[in-house]
Amino acid sequence: MFMKLRTYLKEKGQTSVEYILMLAVSVSLGVALLKKTEAFLITNPDSYMNTQLKIYTKLFDPQYLYKRYPLPR
């Protein structure tokens, strides 16, 4: 009886260690994926967000609002 209990506890501990390792791997993959997504969407100079901001800057910035065309006299 004692031997069965001992093997059960050993297997139960092994299963929990495997779950902890799977959780660590999935968290590390998730963090890597989020970093790649952040670089693609936000921090890269050619990212989607920066492209949109450049468009809105040209639309609403007072520097780009009026264009002057000199007329010849």
Buried (B, 14 or more C-beta within 10 A) or exposed (E): EEEEEEEEEEEEEEEEEEEEEEEEEEEEEEEEEEEEEEEEEEEEEEBEEBEEEEEEEEEEEEEEEEEEEEEEE
